[in-house]
């Protein structure tokens, strides 16, 4: 049996369309108005590296992997 890591499917506006697996270690609903914006849901320490990785993936049409990113729980 094969397992894949938790993740999300997003659209061009970075709105989450689908959750895959348990994403609670990386995403949480923000306080206030409900949103499915990926960057607004990213836990502290993840937003900037996540945005950079998505921009690079879109620009270069590549799969991007970031390691050693610290996320505050």
Helices and strands as residue ranges (DSSP letters): E 7-10, E 16-20, H 38-41, H 47-60
